[in-house]
Amino acid sequence: MVGISELSKEVAKKANTTQKVARTVIKSFLDEIVAQANGGQKINLAGFGIFERRTQGPRKARNPQTKKVIEVPSKKKFVFRASSKIKYQQ
């Protein structure tokens, strides 16, 4: 698994900047994506994908231990849909 440290190292090399600056830019970018999605916006990064918040409606589920049916309330999910360029890349 690659984390922000590894990403910032590679971005710093490619952007000819420090790892600290690259980490700040990456974190700010991710924070802004989440903020925009929470505000109801779809974030479309051409050639990469779309980030958005979706509401999953209420549903019925079953507790596997008791077999009792329970009501699960609606909730908002953070969703990413990959671009076809990424999906089919080998």
Secondary structure, 3 states (H helix, E strand, C coil): CCCHHHHHHHHHHHHCCCHHHHHHHHHHHHHHHHHHHHCCCCEEECCCEEEEEEEECCEEEECCCCCCEEEECCEEEEEEEECHHHHCCC
